Every structure is written in C-alpha cells, then in structure tokens.
Amino acid sequence: MGMTFNQINVNDFVILLTPVMEKAAIGKEYKWTGEIGIKILTDLAKNTIDENEFGNLVRIANLMAASIPAMQENKIVRQITDTYVDDNSLEIEHIDIVVHEEEVTDSNVIKLRFDSETEGNA
C-alpha cells in the first residue's frame, strides 16, 4: 500500500533524490543523465523535536545524503555500502504523486484547478 505526501509527519526527514534529465536528440523523450540533485526536507516550523535532538537528526540526514558522492569518489565506501544494501535492503514505499501540467499562456488570467488533493480548499 502506498502513501501520500499528507502522511508525512512534522518530525519526518525526507531525502529527495531528483534525477537530472535531458531531452533526447530525437522526439520529446527525456533520459536520465546519471546525475542527481539531493535535498533534505523537513518541517522547520512545526517539528516538535528539541533543538539538540533535531541537530542530531540533521547530521544523520546529511551523512545519508553525503554517502552518494562519497560512494562515487571512494571505491571502498561504495563496496561497503553495496554489501550492506545486499544484506539489509529496505523496501521502497510508493508515494502517490498527482502531477498537473502547467498551462502557460500570454494572458494575465490566473486559472484555478479544483481537482487537487485539497479540492480547491487550500
């Protein structure tokens, strides 16, 4: 069973990996370049974790994010993490994402959509 962004709690840390895409030479298809953008997301305004513990969680999230370039630069780090993943792999949870195409026009009219998760009540 999947989850939605509404199920992410105020104390959760999310590591967002965004594949860098480039348009294929022919057609409208996009392909992954092999590069990724890495972001750490958390609710700074609403979290209920004390400052010291929050700092520890930020450190852990940064260590996790830093493991990606470390694996690229250091063969030993890559082998250690690869072996660990083979022995302790986590299941990937499905997150339902609704993608809405933006309509770009030359007018100054704002168009609202009411088919979102909040159904226009945001």
Secondary structure, 3 states (H helix, E strand, C coil): CCEEHHHCCCCCCEEEEEEEEEECCCCCCEEEEEEEEEEEECCCCCCCCCHHHHHHHHHHHHHHHHHHHHHHHCHHHHHHHHHHHHHHCCCCCCEECCCCCCCCCCCCCCCCCCCCCCCCCC
